[in-house]
Structures are given as C-alpha cells and as structure tokens.
Amino acid sequence: MRGLRRDAALLLVLVIVVVGVGWWTSDHDAQVDLSGTRRFSLSSDTRRLIGAVKAPLHVTVFLNTTGEDAADARFLLDRYHELNHHITYQVADPDEDPSLARRFGITDFSTVVLQYRGHRVDAPDAEELDLSTAILELLEGNPPLLCILTGHGEDDVADRSATGFSDVAQLLQDNDYATQMLDLTTGANPTVPTGCAAVLIDGPRDPLLPAEMQALVAYGQAGGRLLVLATPLSNADPNPLLNPWGIHFVGGLVVDPQHSEGADPSNLIVADFPSFSPVDYSINELQFPASGELATTSDALAGLTVEDLAVTSDGSYVAPDPSVDVGYQSGDRTGSVVVAAAADASRVVPGLAPGVPGPSTPAGSHVVRTRVLATGTDIWATNEFLDNLSNRRFLVNGLAWLTQRDDLVVAADRPDPDRPLAFTGAAQERTIEITVVLIPALILGLGSAPALLRRRRRS
C-alpha cells in the first residue's frame, strides 16, 4: 500500500511538471538561433536601440514569401518584436499583392520599408545592420553631418586599398551619418560650416595653414566637435587643435614588445581602458599600429574633463626618433603610454543659444559644450585594421559620443567570426607555460599518484 501511494505521488508530480511546461511554452514563443555565425542573435547595441522605440513601428519586407530569404527575415524580425511589441512586421510578395507594392512605390524584391510616427525610411535588406540603421534614422530625424577635412594628404575615404578609408565611409553610411568634404585651404577667412556636427581630421601629412587652424579652433570654441587622428608619420602638428582642450600630442613611436602583434613591436595591442567614457563601451582590445604618445591634463580650462581612453602596458617605451632606431635606448620614456584620449568642456555663456527665437538678453544664458576625441595614430581606422579586434566599435562609439548620439546605440557591423585574435608576446608566453609546463606536470602528477598511494599503503 505504501509503495502504491509513493507511485501515485510520483505520477502526480510528473503530471504537474508536464502540464506546467506545456502551459509555459504555450505562452512563450521561444526560438533558438543555431546559425553558424549566430546571425539572428541580436547584438546588445541593437537591443538597446530597440528599447528606444516608444510608438508603433511597422516593417514591410517585400520578398518572395515562400523563399528562404523570407523565412530568415521573419525569424530575425521576430527577435525585434519579442523585445518590443511596438515593432511589427509583414512579409509581402509584390507580385501577389501589387496594390501594396504600388502604394509604397516598390518595383523590386528585397526592399524593406519602415514606418514610424508618420515618417518612412527604406532599408536595402532585411539584415540586422540595415534594419537597425533605418530604425536609428527614424528615431534621430535628420542625420548628423560629419565634415571631413581635406587638402593635406589625408587618408582618402574613396580609397579601397589597405591604406584607404573606404570602410570608414561605409561605416558612416551604415550608421546614418551624412558626410561632406571640408576644404579650408581657400578663401581669405575660411570657416567651418555651422551644420557640421563634427569635423574629422584623419592623419594629414602636410601642415595646415594658419587660417585653417584658426577656423578649426574657433569652431571648437563655439561648441564644435573634433575627431583628430594624429600620426607621428607626418609633418603636421595637431597640437594647436588639441592643446586648448587639455590634450597634447607628444609624438615619438610607442613600442610595447610583449603586447604587439607579429614581429613589429610598434603594432600595439592595447587592452587597458581606464575611463568610464561611453567611447570605451564594450571595447576589449584595440590594434593601434605606429602610434605616437598623448599627454593629458584637466587643468587647461575651467569646466574641462579629460579622460585617458586607451593606455598601453607598463612594459612600453617611447622611441623619440623612430626614423633612427626603435630599440630601447637609455633615457627613453618608459611605462604605460596614453594613445587615445577624450576632452569634454562645458561653459555657460550669456544670451540665448544660436537658432533660438527671441532676443538675447543678459538674463538669458546657454551652455556651450565642446568635445574632442584624439588618437595617436590614424592607421587603426584604415581598411586593413578597422575590423580588427574592437577598432570598429571604438570608432562607432567615438562618433556617437562626439555627436551626442550615445543615448542611442548606433548599428555596428558584426566582426568576422573567423578573424583570429592577436597572438602577442605575452600570449605566446602564457601558451608555452600551459602547454609545455602545466599540462605535462599535471599528466605526470596524475600518472604517478596511484603508484605513490600503493607505496604509502605498503609502508
């Protein structure tokens, strides 16, 4: 009788478990991403962007509804809907529903239309990068204008070679930035257009004219944003742009033998990010080849905050004249070296902000805020290195911080899942310690343990 009661209790527990699991699964439409590259697992950036949608957002994907692309689009958009029920979608075949296609002016397959608060944005494909970029554009309204300085041998955004900047141009497009080339070499009194949300100075090889420097400094003092990719491989001096904001380009060549890739000790692998700045968000390692040293201070200006964003290891040194020798010499600066920094300066000025209707009065005031982001090298952003480690993320974060879009998360491309990690000197030493010393010692210890135990029992 007791056994029968026990069996009945176990059966009851089993029924409760089965019914409970069935009820939970009926109320939760969970799916698992088993794709090789986890292409349907949304990044943390996209998840934060989805959370910023506060009103109905509808996505219409024009595809062959029975094809694999349509199935992939549904699977991906299910992720968006699960995270935010404001986001809904439909997949439509323009041949089967020509009236819907005509209403949207659609003539081709693989077109995606997003609608939000009376606005429409088209995306080229139903991929995470394209969808999130379109959502960001809907949330932001007009895209920020990034002005790119030219005329001094800067890296070319149209150059698709390893040393070019075409990947940066594509990144800007993917993240909904408008771009404009900025030539300040002509005219008696050149000025930076007021529409520039930020100015990119990417490794000029020739010095800027005094009038250009004055225009850029005036732009910064008026609340402008500067992204300065300095380089020791140049005759240009970036310090007139950086010094007013507590950043100084010391130059030289930073060398870190134990934290570099390959045979080049100046091909830095940086893993120390000491700030709480949004620019360092989700940054794990950076690859910064041929970097000069930066020095920072927050005492240059009232209301100024300067942060060291990326710092090399304490085994680094700075070769002052790399054209002569990059080996360590007595007297070389040693220890951790700053290779990326950010400055944020705010001040209250009398009068209303520009563009605000109404007279400027002594009683009124507004805040002028300047932001500057500087790196000791420009090579990290070239086509050869942009997708290495966290370089792409660093640029995306930096642009968002400069243009004050860091409250939203911009759509960053996923890195190549097959890209190998940097094999630095320190990593080689750890690998040798584990494979040559630790593992053989462990095997030897486990193999000899039974014999030692038998000997102990005999004794």
C-alpha positions as CSV (number, residue, x, y, z in Angstrom):
1,M,0.0,0.0,0.0
2,R,2.8,2.3,0.9
3,G,4.5,1.6,-2.5
4,L,1.3,2.4,-4.3
5,R,1.0,5.7,-2.6
6,R,4.5,6.6,-3.5
7,D,4.0,5.7,-7.1
8,A,0.8,7.8,-7.2
9,A,2.6,10.8,-5.7
10,L,5.4,10.5,-8.3
11,L,2.8,10.3,-11.1
12,L,1.1,13.4,-9.8
13,V,4.3,15.3,-9.6
14,L,5.1,14.2,-13.2
15,V,1.7,15.3,-14.4
16,I,2.1,18.7,-12.7
17,V,5.6,19.2,-14.3
18,V,4.3,18.2,-17.8
19,V,1.3,20.5,-17.6
20,G,3.4,23.3,-16.2
21,V,5.9,23.1,-19.0
22,G,3.1,22.8,-21.6
23,W,1.4,25.9,-20.2
24,W,4.7,27.9,-20.1
25,T,5.7,27.0,-23.6
26,S,2.2,27.9,-25.0
27,D,2.6,31.4,-23.6
28,H,6.2,31.8,-24.6
29,D,7.2,31.6,-28.3
30,A,10.9,31.0,-27.8
31,Q,13.2,30.1,-30.6
32,V,16.9,29.2,-30.7
33,D,19.5,30.6,-33.1
34,L,21.5,27.7,-34.4
35,S,23.1,29.5,-37.4
36,G,26.9,29.1,-37.8
37,T,27.6,32.8,-37.2
38,R,24.6,33.5,-34.9
39,R,23.4,36.0,-37.4
40,F,19.9,36.0,-35.8
41,S,21.2,36.7,-32.3
42,L,20.8,40.5,-31.9
43,S,23.7,42.4,-30.5
44,S,23.5,44.3,-27.3
45,D,23.6,47.5,-29.3
46,T,20.6,46.6,-31.3
47,R,18.7,45.6,-28.2
48,R,19.3,49.0,-26.6
49,L,18.2,50.7,-29.9
50,I,15.0,48.6,-30.0
51,G,14.2,49.7,-26.4
52,A,14.2,53.4,-27.6
53,V,11.2,52.8,-29.9
54,K,8.2,54.3,-28.0
55,A,5.5,54.2,-30.6
56,P,4.2,51.8,-33.3
57,L,6.9,51.0,-35.8
58,H,5.9,48.8,-38.8
59,V,8.3,47.0,-41.1
60,T,7.2,45.8,-44.5
61,V,9.6,43.4,-46.3
62,F,9.0,42.8,-50.0
63,L,10.2,39.3,-50.8
64,N,9.0,36.0,-52.3
65,T,7.0,34.8,-49.3
66,T,7.9,31.1,-49.8
67,G,11.6,31.6,-50.2
68,E,14.5,31.1,-47.7
69,D,15.1,34.9,-47.5
70,A,11.5,35.4,-46.4
71,A,11.9,32.8,-43.7
72,D,15.2,34.4,-42.5
73,A,13.5,37.8,-42.4
74,R,10.6,36.5,-40.3
75,F,13.0,34.8,-37.9
76,L,15.1,38.0,-37.5
77,L,12.1,40.3,-37.2
78,D,10.5,38.0,-34.6
79,R,13.5,39.0,-32.4
80,Y,12.7,42.7,-32.8
81,H,9.0,42.1,-31.9
82,E,9.8,39.9,-28.9
83,L,12.0,42.7,-27.4
84,N,9.5,45.5,-28.2
85,H,5.8,44.9,-29.2
86,H,5.7,48.3,-30.7
87,I,7.7,46.8,-33.6
88,T,5.5,44.8,-36.0
89,Y,6.2,43.5,-39.5
90,Q,4.8,41.8,-42.5
91,V,6.5,40.0,-45.5
92,A,4.7,40.7,-48.8
93,D,5.3,39.5,-52.3
94,P,4.9,42.4,-54.7
95,D,3.7,40.0,-57.4
96,E,1.0,38.6,-55.2
97,D,0.0,41.9,-53.7
98,P,0.6,44.5,-56.4
99,S,-1.7,47.1,-54.8
100,L,0.5,47.2,-51.6
101,A,3.6,47.4,-53.8
102,R,2.1,50.3,-55.8
103,R,1.2,52.1,-52.6
104,F,4.8,52.1,-51.4
105,G,6.2,52.6,-54.9
106,I,8.0,49.3,-54.8
107,T,9.2,47.7,-58.0
108,D,12.0,45.4,-56.8
109,F,12.2,42.5,-54.4
110,S,14.4,42.7,-51.3
111,T,13.1,46.2,-50.4
112,V,12.3,47.0,-46.8
113,V,10.1,49.9,-45.7
114,L,10.0,51.1,-42.1
115,Q,7.3,53.5,-40.9
116,Y,7.4,55.4,-37.6
117,R,5.3,58.4,-36.4
118,G,4.4,59.4,-39.9
119,H,7.9,59.0,-41.3
120,R,9.3,56.4,-43.7
121,V,12.8,55.0,-44.2
122,D,13.8,52.3,-46.7
123,A,16.4,49.7,-45.9
124,P,18.3,47.8,-48.6
125,D,17.8,44.4,-47.0
126,A,16.3,42.6,-44.0
127,E,19.6,42.2,-42.1
128,E,20.3,43.4,-38.6
129,L,22.7,46.2,-39.7
130,D,20.3,47.6,-42.3
131,L,17.2,47.3,-40.1
132,S,18.9,48.9,-37.0
133,T,20.4,51.7,-39.2
134,A,16.9,52.5,-40.6
135,I,15.4,52.5,-37.1
136,L,18.1,54.8,-35.9
137,E,17.4,57.2,-38.7
138,L,13.7,57.2,-37.9
139,L,14.4,57.9,-34.2
140,E,17.0,60.6,-35.0
141,G,15.3,62.5,-37.8
142,N,17.9,64.4,-39.8
143,P,21.3,62.5,-39.8
144,P,24.3,64.4,-38.3
145,L,26.7,65.9,-40.8
146,L,30.3,64.8,-40.4
147,C,32.7,67.2,-42.2
148,I,35.9,65.5,-43.3
149,L,39.0,67.8,-43.7
150,T,40.8,67.5,-47.0
151,G,43.7,69.2,-48.8
152,H,46.7,68.0,-46.7
153,G,47.3,64.4,-47.9
154,E,44.6,63.0,-45.6
155,D,43.5,59.3,-45.8
156,D,41.1,59.1,-48.8
157,V,37.6,57.9,-48.0
158,A,37.2,56.7,-51.6
159,D,40.4,54.6,-51.5
160,R,39.6,50.9,-51.3
161,S,43.2,49.8,-50.8
162,A,44.5,48.5,-47.5
163,T,45.7,52.0,-46.5
164,G,42.5,53.7,-47.6
165,F,39.4,54.9,-45.6
166,S,36.6,53.5,-47.8
167,D,35.5,51.2,-44.9
168,V,35.1,54.3,-42.7
169,A,32.9,55.9,-45.4
170,Q,30.8,52.7,-45.4
171,L,30.6,52.7,-41.6
172,L,29.4,56.3,-41.7
173,Q,26.7,55.4,-44.2
174,D,25.6,52.3,-42.2
175,N,25.3,54.4,-39.1
176,D,23.2,57.2,-40.7
177,Y,25.8,60.0,-40.9
178,A,25.8,62.4,-43.7
179,T,29.3,63.4,-44.9
180,Q,30.8,66.5,-46.6
181,M,34.4,67.1,-47.6
182,L,35.7,70.2,-46.0
183,D,38.4,72.3,-47.8
184,L,39.6,75.3,-45.7
185,T,42.7,76.0,-47.9
186,T,40.9,78.6,-50.0
187,G,39.4,82.0,-49.1
188,A,40.6,84.9,-47.1
189,N,38.6,83.9,-43.9
190,P,37.7,80.2,-44.1
191,T,35.1,79.0,-41.6
192,V,33.7,75.6,-40.6
193,P,30.0,75.4,-41.7
194,T,27.6,75.6,-38.8
195,G,25.9,72.5,-40.0
196,C,28.9,70.3,-39.2
197,A,28.0,68.1,-36.2
198,A,31.7,67.1,-36.0
199,V,34.9,67.5,-38.0
200,L,37.2,64.6,-38.8
201,I,40.9,65.3,-39.2
202,D,42.3,61.9,-40.3
203,G,46.1,61.9,-40.5
204,P,47.0,65.0,-42.5
205,R,50.6,64.6,-43.9
206,D,51.1,68.2,-44.7
207,P,50.8,71.1,-42.2
208,L,47.6,73.1,-42.0
209,L,47.6,76.7,-42.9
210,P,47.4,79.2,-40.0
211,A,44.0,80.4,-41.3
212,E,42.7,76.8,-41.2
213,M,43.9,76.3,-37.7
214,Q,42.2,79.5,-36.6
215,A,38.9,78.3,-38.3
216,L,39.0,74.9,-36.6
217,V,39.9,76.4,-33.1
218,A,37.1,78.9,-33.5
219,Y,34.7,76.1,-34.4
220,G,35.8,74.2,-31.3
221,Q,35.5,77.2,-29.0
222,A,31.9,77.7,-30.3
223,G,30.9,74.3,-29.2
224,G,32.2,72.2,-32.1
225,R,33.3,68.6,-32.0
226,L,36.7,67.4,-33.3
227,L,37.9,63.9,-34.1
228,V,41.7,64.2,-34.5
229,L,43.5,61.1,-35.7
230,A,47.1,62.3,-35.2
231,T,50.1,60.4,-36.6
232,P,53.9,60.5,-36.0
233,L,54.3,59.8,-39.7
234,S,53.5,63.4,-40.6
235,N,54.9,66.9,-40.8
236,A,51.6,68.3,-39.5
237,D,51.4,69.5,-35.9
238,P,47.9,68.7,-34.4
239,N,48.7,70.5,-31.1
240,P,47.1,73.9,-31.9
241,L,43.8,71.9,-32.2
242,L,44.4,69.8,-29.1
243,N,46.2,71.9,-26.5
244,P,43.2,74.2,-25.7
245,W,41.3,71.1,-24.6
246,G,44.0,69.5,-22.4
247,I,45.4,67.0,-24.9
248,H,49.0,67.2,-26.2
249,F,50.4,65.1,-29.0
250,V,53.9,64.2,-27.7
251,G,54.7,62.1,-30.7
252,G,57.6,59.6,-30.9
253,L,56.8,56.0,-31.6
254,V,55.2,53.9,-28.8
255,V,56.7,50.4,-28.6
256,D,55.3,47.5,-26.5
257,P,57.3,44.3,-27.2
258,Q,55.1,42.0,-25.1
259,H,51.8,43.5,-26.3
260,S,52.2,43.8,-30.0
261,E,51.3,41.6,-33.0
262,G,53.9,39.9,-35.2
263,A,57.5,41.0,-35.5
264,D,56.7,44.7,-35.3
265,P,56.8,45.8,-31.6
266,S,55.1,49.1,-32.5
267,N,52.0,47.2,-33.8
268,L,50.3,47.8,-30.5
269,I,47.6,45.6,-28.9
270,V,46.0,47.8,-26.3
271,A,43.9,46.2,-23.5
272,D,43.8,48.9,-20.8
273,F,40.8,51.2,-20.9
274,P,40.8,53.1,-17.6
275,S,37.9,55.5,-18.3
276,F,34.1,55.3,-17.8
277,S,33.5,57.2,-21.0
278,P,30.9,55.8,-23.4
279,V,33.7,55.7,-26.0
280,D,35.1,52.7,-24.1
281,Y,31.8,50.9,-24.0
282,S,32.2,47.2,-25.0
283,I,35.8,47.7,-26.0
284,N,38.0,44.6,-25.3
285,E,41.2,45.2,-27.3
286,L,42.4,47.7,-29.9
287,Q,45.1,47.3,-32.5
288,F,46.9,50.7,-32.8
289,P,49.9,50.4,-35.2
290,A,52.6,53.2,-35.3
291,S,51.1,55.3,-32.6
292,G,52.6,58.4,-31.0
293,E,52.2,59.4,-27.4
294,L,49.4,61.6,-26.0
295,A,49.6,63.6,-22.7
296,T,46.5,64.8,-20.9
297,T,45.6,67.4,-18.3
298,S,42.3,68.7,-17.0
299,D,43.8,72.0,-15.7
300,A,43.9,73.7,-19.1
301,L,40.4,75.2,-18.8
302,A,37.6,75.6,-16.3
303,G,34.8,73.1,-16.8
304,L,37.1,70.8,-18.7
305,T,37.2,67.0,-18.2
306,V,39.9,65.0,-19.9
307,E,40.0,61.1,-19.9
308,D,42.6,58.6,-20.9
309,L,40.7,56.2,-23.1
310,A,43.4,53.7,-24.1
311,V,46.7,53.1,-22.4
312,T,49.5,50.6,-23.2
313,S,51.0,48.2,-20.7
314,D,53.7,49.2,-18.2
315,G,56.3,47.4,-20.4
316,S,56.0,50.1,-23.0
317,Y,58.5,52.8,-24.0
318,V,58.6,55.7,-26.5
319,A,61.3,55.8,-29.2
320,P,61.7,59.6,-29.7
321,D,63.1,59.3,-33.2
322,P,61.8,56.1,-34.9
323,S,63.5,57.1,-38.2
324,V,66.8,56.3,-36.5
325,D,66.1,53.4,-34.1
326,V,63.0,51.9,-32.5
327,G,65.0,49.8,-30.0
328,Y,65.1,50.9,-26.4
329,Q,67.7,53.5,-25.5
330,S,68.8,54.8,-22.1
331,G,66.7,57.8,-21.3
332,D,63.6,56.7,-23.4
333,R,60.3,57.3,-21.7
334,T,59.1,54.0,-20.1
335,G,55.8,52.8,-18.6
336,S,52.2,53.0,-19.6
337,V,51.5,55.4,-22.5
338,V,48.2,57.1,-23.5
339,V,47.3,56.5,-27.1
340,A,43.7,57.7,-27.1
341,A,42.0,60.5,-25.1
342,A,38.8,62.5,-24.9
343,A,38.1,66.0,-23.7
344,D,34.7,67.5,-22.7
345,A,34.5,71.2,-22.0
346,S,31.3,73.0,-20.9
347,R,30.7,76.6,-20.1
348,V,27.7,78.9,-19.6
349,V,27.6,82.0,-21.7
350,P,25.1,84.8,-21.7
351,G,22.4,85.1,-24.3
352,L,20.2,82.6,-26.0
353,A,21.6,79.7,-28.0
354,P,22.0,80.3,-31.7
355,G,18.9,79.4,-33.6
356,V,16.6,80.0,-30.6
357,P,13.9,82.6,-31.4
358,G,13.8,85.8,-29.3
359,P,16.3,88.4,-28.3
360,S,19.5,87.7,-26.4
361,T,19.3,89.3,-23.0
362,P,21.8,89.4,-20.1
363,A,19.3,87.5,-18.1
364,G,19.4,84.6,-20.5
365,S,22.2,82.1,-20.9
366,H,23.0,78.8,-22.6
367,V,25.6,76.1,-22.4
368,V,28.4,75.8,-24.9
369,R,29.8,72.3,-25.0
370,T,33.0,71.2,-26.8
371,R,34.1,67.6,-27.3
372,V,37.4,66.4,-28.7
373,L,38.5,62.8,-29.4
374,A,42.1,62.2,-30.3
375,T,44.2,59.1,-31.1
376,G,48.0,58.9,-31.5
377,T,47.6,57.1,-34.9
378,D,45.3,57.1,-37.9
379,I,46.3,53.6,-39.2
380,W,43.9,51.8,-36.8
381,A,41.0,53.2,-38.9
382,T,42.3,52.2,-42.3
383,N,40.8,49.4,-44.3
384,E,43.5,47.0,-43.2
385,F,42.8,47.4,-39.4
386,L,39.3,48.8,-38.9
387,D,37.7,45.4,-38.5
388,N,40.5,44.1,-36.2
389,L,39.6,43.5,-32.5
390,S,37.4,46.4,-31.2
391,N,38.6,49.0,-33.6
392,R,35.3,49.4,-35.4
393,R,33.4,49.6,-32.2
394,F,35.8,52.3,-30.9
395,L,35.1,54.5,-33.9
396,V,31.4,53.9,-33.7
397,N,31.3,54.8,-30.0
398,G,33.6,57.8,-30.6
399,L,31.3,59.3,-33.3
400,A,28.2,58.7,-31.2
401,W,29.8,60.4,-28.2
402,L,31.0,63.4,-30.3
403,T,27.6,64.0,-31.8
404,Q,25.8,63.2,-28.6
405,R,24.1,60.2,-30.0
406,D,25.4,58.0,-27.2
407,D,21.9,57.9,-25.6
408,L,21.1,55.7,-28.6
409,V,23.2,52.8,-29.9
410,V,24.3,53.0,-33.5
411,A,24.3,50.0,-35.7
412,A,27.7,48.4,-35.7
413,D,28.6,45.7,-38.1
414,R,29.5,42.3,-36.6
415,P,33.2,41.4,-36.8
416,D,34.2,38.5,-38.9
417,P,33.7,35.4,-36.7
418,D,36.7,33.7,-38.4
419,R,39.1,36.6,-37.7
420,P,42.0,35.3,-35.5
421,L,42.9,37.0,-32.2
422,A,46.2,38.9,-32.0
423,F,49.0,36.5,-30.8
424,T,51.1,38.8,-28.7
425,G,54.4,38.0,-27.0
426,A,52.6,37.8,-23.6
427,A,50.1,35.4,-25.1
428,Q,52.9,33.3,-26.5
429,E,54.5,33.1,-23.1
430,R,51.2,32.0,-21.5
431,T,50.6,29.4,-24.2
432,I,54.1,27.9,-23.6
433,E,53.6,27.9,-19.8
434,I,50.3,26.0,-20.2
435,T,51.3,23.5,-23.0
436,V,54.9,22.9,-22.1
437,V,54.9,23.1,-18.3
438,L,51.5,23.0,-16.7
439,I,49.8,20.2,-18.8
440,P,52.8,17.8,-18.7
441,A,53.2,18.4,-15.0
442,L,49.5,17.6,-14.5
443,I,49.7,14.4,-16.6
444,L,52.9,13.3,-14.7
445,G,51.2,14.0,-11.4
446,L,48.0,12.1,-12.2
447,G,50.0,9.2,-13.6
448,S,52.3,8.8,-10.6
449,A,49.5,9.3,-8.0
450,P,48.4,5.6,-8.0
451,A,51.9,4.3,-7.5
452,L,52.5,6.7,-4.6
453,L,49.3,5.6,-3.0
454,R,50.2,1.9,-3.3
455,R,53.7,2.6,-1.8
456,R,52.1,4.5,1.0
457,R,49.7,1.6,1.8
458,R,52.7,-0.9,1.8
459,S,54.7,1.2,4.2
